[in-house]
Amino acid sequence: MAGRIEDYALIGDMQTAALVCRDGTADWLCLPRFDSHAVFAGLLGTEEHGFWRLGPARAEGTEPAFADRRRYRGDSLILESEWDTPRGTVRVTDFMPPRDGAPQLIRIVEGVSGRVPMRSELRMRFSYGRVTPWVHKVDNRTVAVAGPDSVWLDTEAETYGQNLTTYSDFTVGPGDRVAFTISWQPSHHEPPALPEPENSLEATESFWREWVEQCTYHGPYREAVVRSLITLKALTYAPTGGIVAAPTTSLPEEIGGVRNWDYRYTWLRDAAITLSSLLRTGYREEARAWREWLLRAVAGDPENLQIMYGIAGERELGEAELDWLPGYENSGPVRVGNGAANQLQLDVYGEVTEALHLAHMTGLTRNDYAMGLQLKLIEYLEKHWEEPDEGIWEVRGPRRHFVHSKVMAWVAVDRTIKLVESGDVEGPLERWYELRDDIHRDVLERGYDKERNTFTQSYGSKELDASLLLIPQMGFLPPDDKRVIGTIEAIQRELSTEDGFILRYPTEGEDAGVDGLAGDEGAFLACSFWMADDLAMIGRVDEARQLFEKLLALRNDLGLLAEEWDSNLQRQVGNFPQAFSHVPLIDTALRLTASGAYVG
């Protein structure tokens, strides 16, 4: 059975990523891209669906031992795991070098003390565990081939095949180093070049060291901020600048439930807020690359803006279920693709416009097409802002007039007005002033419950929604407005878990709720960070800091966060690691640092 979600570490090469468990098992890897079919899909099934375990040898029938220690090597994505055994101590270093040729996963075993028997078990299964490849030797290299794919295993250790698995048994003493590398290559191409594990390790460490040196944040939460930035960089598809929401699919929002989605795509919302965090911490090149990705993806068709695209800008993301995979801890169905791509979510126009505005304000090189796109988005909103939509949370129930969507439509108009006022572009200011006022008035009249002194999830509803916490952060109303304070306090009362974290909105258990789905979910970590931000903005700084530090404590031992936190099970749930959790962590750290709200 797969480990707990927080038992996993992320390694990657900025084109794909692997998840490695504490016991030394790589249970998830898609090759050659984030959204490719998985070669190791044991995370969503069983060992029959593909895995690679590397660790101390164990007696037949016993479970593999968790590493006694693990860490990333400095500020990098190089994972080091150490086991203390009765015969000595051994270290395994796992990494994926930034790609220059074939994608590679490299694992180096190093003896620390004593003499430790080791075992590598490699079971490659293509097409998400459905296809068993043909495994054979070519010039002392082991290759697995199935259809268009081939994966090559290179190692100096002796290997043998048994039960459709490739094994290697060996022993390491102090200073011994034994490397294993798998490389992906189209099966009709020549074999990939022989790997150079030690040189690749040195180059990978240099890459991350130089990248982290660009970070401009040096406050008290630097460790958490840098680890989150590294994670966001790892989720960026280097060839195009697209940013995936997470490297996984179908990790459940409720263990055993049906809220399982494929997050290996680029959500405009997630990518836009990621761009904001990168710009605010000194990473202008990543911001420029994302802007270029956006312009290519949207192309000349802003009227048909999608909420998400493929990592190269693909529009077709058809959703399907993989019925041969039982799902993580039997949380089915396992889905690939995402049908929400065709939803109407008006808030996306606001997030994209806000990101383009920030890029412009921070001096990113002028791009006339980006400015033109911003004007086109507003022209679309002029005609459609009064329509109901599926909203930020991608409900699969009826469309509604979500308050957050209207607020973000206001943001889009407001930021575009500022662009015109700056003199960089021309636009019908008087008409847009009126539009901005109309949206603002509409929200205040139809989205606010005077009796309860709170904004509501949608026009005419009584439900609350944590996305309302963004009202002061977007400048729609000032933080000291009584309606803002009332909304914050209402969300604290009605959407907080027992341990103080924030739910997105009420769910209805076995009945279909506002989102059209049965079942419940965990506390949404982004919303909990938003609450900390709002508390700081309204002057409750100590309370904000306490909540923020409770959220930091939810990270796993490597500083990684999934999408949600299950307060009942006390564990992380949802796709992992999640950009939409790490971005607000950075933003809240910046806000609290600016306010001096930290323990020295």
N, C-alpha and C positions, 0 to 999 in steps of 0.2 A: 504494500500500500504506500502511496505517496506520503511525504512528510507534511506537517502543518505548513501552511503558506509561509509563515514567518521563519521556517527552518531553511528557506532557500536563499541563496546568494545569486546575484546577477553578474554575469560576465558578458561582454559583447564587443563588437568591432565597428559599431555605428552603421551596420547594415543588417545585422541580425543579432540575436542574443540567446544565451543558454541560462537555464536555472539549475544550480547545483545544490543539492541537499547537504545537510550537516554530516550525513554518513558517506559523503563522497560520490553520490550518485547524480549524474546529469540526467534529469527526467524530462527536460523540455529543450528542444532545439529545432528550429525551422531553417532550412537551407534552400537557396542562398540568401533569402530576404526574410525580414520579419514576417511577411504575410505568405511565405511559401509553405508548402506541406511540411509537417513535422517529420523529422527522422527519429527523434526520441519523443514519444507521446505518452510515456508512462505516467506523467503527471495527471492525465485525464483518463487513465485506465489502469492497466496492470503492467508488469514487466514484459508481458507478451507484446506490448505495443511500443517497445523500444526504450532503451536506457543505456547508460555507461557508468558502471560503478568502478571506482578505483580507491582501494584502501587496504588496511591490514587484512591478511587472510583470516578466515574464521572457520570454526568447526562446522561440518555439514549440518544443516537444519537450524542454525542459530542466526539471529538477526545481525545485520552489520552494525557496528558500533558508531555512535556519533563521535565526531572529532572532539577532543578535549578543549581545543582552542581554535578559533579561526578569526581572520581579520583581513581587511584589504591592506596591501602593502602601501603604506603612506596614503597620499591622496591620489589613488589610482583605481583601476578596475581589475587589478591583479589580486586574486583570492589566494590566501595561504591558510591551509587547514593542517592541524597537527594532532596526532594521536599518541598518547602514552600507553604502551602495551607492556605486558610482563617481560617482553624480550627487548624493549627499547622504545625510542621515540622516532617517529617518522613525520616528514612534512610533504604535503602535496600542494603544488602551486598550479593554479588553473587560470588561464587567460585566453583571450582571442585578440591577436595583434590587429591593429588598424590595417585594413585590407590593402594589399598591394599584390594583386593576383588572386589565387584561390582563397576562399574563406577557410579559416583554420581554427580549430579548438585544440589547444596545446595543454598537456598535463605533465608536469615534471615531478617525479618522486625523488626525494632527497633523504638519505639517512642522517639522523641527528645523533643518536646514541644507540648502542647495542646493535643487534642484527635482527631486523624485523622482516618476517615473511609477508609478502604482498600479493595481491591478486587484482588483475584487471578483467572485468567482464563487460564485453561490448556486444550489445544486441541491437543491430540497426534494423529498423522497420520503416519503410517508406510509406507515403500517403497516409499520414496520421495513424501509423500502426497497422494498416490493412494489408500492406504488401511486404512479403519476405523477399529480400534481394538474393541474387546469385552471388555468393561469396567465394572468391578464389584468389590464388596467388599470381602475381605478375612481377617477375624480377625481384623476388623476396619482399614485395610489397603486397599487403592484403587489400583487395578492392571488393566493394559491394556494389552491385549494379542492378538497377530496376528501371526499365523504360528510359526516360531522358536523364536520369540521375546516376551519379556514381560517387561513392565516398571511399577515400583511400586512407588506410591506417599505416602509419610508419612508426617503427620503434626498433631499437636494438635488442629488446627482449624477445625471447622465443615466444611464439604464439601457436595456438592450436584451436581447432574447431570441435565443438561438442554441443549437441542439442540446439543447433542453429544459433550458436553464440560463439564469439571469438574470445578465448581466454589467454591470459598470460600469468604465469606463476614465477615469482622471482624473490630474491632477498636483497635488502640493502643494509649496508653498514655505514658508519660515520663518514660523511663526505661523498658517498656514492650518489650518483645522479642518473636516473633512468627516465627518458622522455618518451611520451606517446603523443602523436599528432594525428588528427583526422582532418582531411581536406576534401571539400566538395568540388566536383568538376562535372560539366555536362558529359554524359556517357559517351558521346560521339567524338569528344575531343581527345587530344593526346593526354597522357597522365600529367597531373600537376607537378610542378617542380618539387624536388626533395626539400622538406622543411629544414630550417636551421633554428631549432628551439631556443638555444641560448642567446643567439643574436636577436631573435624575435622578442625574447623577454626583455632584453636591454632596451630595444627600440620602443617597446610598448610602455615601459616605465618612463622613458624620456618623453614620450608623447604626452602622457598624462601630467607629468611634472610641469612641462612647459605650458600646457593648457590651463592648469590650475593657477599658475603664476599670474594670469591675466585678471583674476578675480579682484575686484576693487573693494569688496566687503571685508573689513578686519575687526568686526565687532565681537561681542562676547559669545555669539552663537555661531562662530565661524565654522566649527567642525560640522554642525548640522547643515549649514548653508552650503558648504563646499560639497558634502556628500550628496545633497540634493541636486546641485548643479551638475556633478559628474553623472548622476542618474539621468538627468534631462539630456545631457550630451549623448549618453549611451542610447537614448530613445530617439535620437535624430538620425534619419536615413541620409548618410553623408552625400551620396551622389546627387540628391535633389534638394535637400534642406527640409523635407517633410518630417514631421515629428509624430510618432505613434503615441496613442494614449497609454498604451502598455504593451509589453511584448508577448502577451498571452491571450488566449481565448477561453471563455467559459469557466473561469474560476468563480465560484458562486458567491452571490451577495448574501445568500442564506444557505448554510450547509444542508444539503438534501433538497433544496428548492429549485425553481425553474428560472430564476433571474440570472441567467448565464449568457454572456454576450461576448462577441469577438471585438477586442479593442486594438487590433493590430493595424489600425488605420489612422489617418490624420483628421481629427475633428478640428474644424476652424476655431471653435471656442477654446479648446484645450491648447492648441498651438498658439493662438493669439495671446493668451495669458502667460504661456511659457515665454514667448518673445518679450513680453513686458518684464519678466523676472530676469531674463538674460541681459536685456538692455540696462537694467538698474544695477547690475553687478559687473558690468564692463565687457560683455560679450557681444560686440557689435557685428562681427562676421557672421555669427549664427543668426542674428536678427536679419541681416541683409539676405542671407541664403533663404530664410523662411519667406521673406517678402517676395523674392523672386519665384519661389515655389507657388505662392498664392497667386501671383499674376499669371503664371502658366496654367494653374489649375482652373481658375475662373475664366481665363482667356477672354474672348469677346462676348461672353454670355452671362453677365452679372444678374440678369433677370431670372435665370435658372440656377442661382447659387445653391449648392448643396451644403448640408451641414458638415459633411465629411467627404473625404476623397481617399483614394489609394495613395501610397507613399510616393508614387511618381505622378500623382494627379489623376489617376484613373477614376472614372465616374461610376462604373458598374460594379457594385459590391453585393451582388445577390446573396441572400441568406439561405443556408442549407443546414440540415442536421446530420451529424455523423453517428448513425445508429449502432455502429459496432463499438463505439467507445462508451463505457458506462458513466463517465464523468468523474470529476474529482469528488472523492468520498460519496460516490453514487448520486451526484448532483447533476441530473440530466434535464434537458438534452444538452449535448455538446453542439455548439453552433459555430459555423464559419461563415464569413460574410456578415453583413449587417443591414437589415431591412430598413433601419431608421434613416439610412442615407437619403431617402426620398421624402422625408418629413419636411414640413414647414416649421421652422423655428426662427421667429423674427429676432430673437435676442442675438443671433449670430451676426447680424448686420452691425449691431452695436459693438460687439467684441472685436470684430475685424476693424471697424473704423477707429475704435480706441487704440488698437495696436498700431495702425498706420499713423495715427495722430502722435502717439508717443515716439515712434521712430522718427517722425519729422521733427518733433520738438527736441529730441536728443542729438540732432545733427547728422542722422544717417543720410548718406548721399542722396540728393534729390532724385526722385524718379517720377517723371511726368505722367507715366501711365498709371502709377499707383494713385496719384492725385486724381486722375481722370476716373479711375475705378471708384474712388470714394464718392465722387459726384454722382456716378451711375447708381451706386447703392442707395443714395438718398432719393434719387428720382423714383426708384422702385418703392421705397418705403412710403413716399408721398401717396402712392396709389393703394398700398396694401397694409399699412400699419393698423388699420381698424379691423382687420380680419382676425379670427381666432386661429390658434396654432397649437402645435404639440408641446412647445415650451422647452426649457433647458433640460428637463429630465426625460425627454423623449417618450412621453406617455404613449401607450398603445391603446388608450381609450379615446373617447371623443375629444375633438379639439375644443379649446376653451380660450377665453381672453385672459391669459396669464399676466399677472401684474408685472412680473420680472421682464417678460417679453416687451411690454409697453415701455417700461423704464429704459431698457436697452435701446429701443427705437429712439427714445428721447436722447440718449447718449450719442447715437449715431448722428442725429441732426445737430446736436450741440457741438460736437467735435468738428463737424464739417463747417459749421458757421465760423468757428475759430480759425479754421484753415483759410476761409475766404477773407476773414477780417485781417489775417496776417499779410494779405496782398499777394500770396503765392499763386492763387487761382481766382477765377471769377465765378460768381454764382449769384442767384436771385436772393439776396440777403433778406429783403423785406418779407418775401414769401416764406422763407425758411424760419425767420423769427416767429412768424404767425404759426407755422407748423409746430415748432418747438413748444410754443405756449399752448397750442391745442392738445398736444399729447400730455403735457404736464397737467393741465386742467382735467383731462379725461381720467387720468390715474387717480388724482386726488378726489374726484367726485365718485368714481365707480369702483375703485380698488381699496378704499379705506373704510373700515368699520368704526364709525364714531362712538358707538356704545362701548366697544371693547378697547378703543384707542389703539388699533393696530391695522396695518395693511393686511390683506388676505391673499391667498394663493391666486385666485382668479376673481373676476368681476362677479359679484353676487354670491360668492361662496363664503363659508364660515371657516374653512380649513386654513391653516397657516402653511408657510413654505419657507425653508431656510434661505432660499435665494433672495428673499426680501432683505436679508442682512447686507446686501450689496447696495441698497439705496443710498446710504451716506457715503460709501466708498466711491461711488460713481458720481457724486456731486449732485444727485437729483434733489436732495434736501440736505440742509446742514446737520451735523451730528447732534446739535443741541435742540433740534426741533422736537416738540413733545410727541409728535407722531412717530418719529424715528425711535425715540427712547421707549415709547409704548410698544412698538413692534419688537424691539430687542427683548424687552421683559416678557412679552407674550410668548415668544419663541423659547425663551429660557424655561417658562412654566410648562409649555405644552409639547415641546419637541425635544426636551432633554432626556437622556437616559439617566439611570440611577447614578452612574459615575460621572455625569456632567457633560457628556458629549452630545452632539446635535444630530437628530434625524433630519432627512431631507423634507419629509412631509408625512402625514399619517398614512399607514397602510392598514389593510383590513383582514389580515390573517388569511383564512381559507377563502374569503370572498374577494372578488375583484374590486379594487379600490379605484381611486382617481386615475391611476396609471394603467388600468385595464388588466392588471395581473393579480393572481392570487399569491399569498405568501407575504412574508415580512422581509426585512433586511436590517443590516447593521447601521450603526451611526456613520454618517458620511463624513469622512475626515476633513474634506475641504470646507464643509459647512462649519465644522468645529473651529477651524482656523479663522474663518470669517467672523465667528462670534468673538474670538479673542481680539481681532482687529477692531470690531465695533465697540467692545468694552473699553479698549484703549482710547478710541476716538471720543467717547462720552465721558472720559475722565476716570473710569474705574480701572486704573492702570494696574494695581496690584492683582485684582481679579483676573485681568487679561493675562498677566505674566504667569499666574498660577495655572490657568487653563492651558496656556502654550506649553509650559513645562510638563504638564500631564500628557499632552499630545506627543511631545518629544519622547516621553517614556514608553509610548506604544511602539516606537520603531523597533525593529529587530536588532540583534546585536551588531549588525553591519550598517545600521542607520537607514533601513529601507521600510517603506510603507506601502501597503495595499490600498485599495479604494475605501474600505470600510473597516469598522471595528465592531465585533459582536460582543456586546457587554455581558450577555448571558454566558457565552462560552469562553469569554476572555481570550479572544484570539482574532487575528486579522482575517478578513474575508474580502472577496472580490479580486479582480485582476491585479497582477503584481509584477514589478513595482509600478505604481500609478503616478503618471505625470500630474494629474489633477489633485493629488495629495502633496506632492513635493513642491509644486509652485506656490501654493498659499503658505507653506511652511517658510519659504524664503521671504515672501512678502511680509508675513507677520514678524519674522525676525528683524527685518529692516525697520518696521514701524516701532517695535518695542525698543530697539536700539536707539532710534531717534528720540524716543521719549525718556530714555534712561531707565526703563522698567526692566531691570535685570539684577540678579544677585552677583555681586562682584567676586 
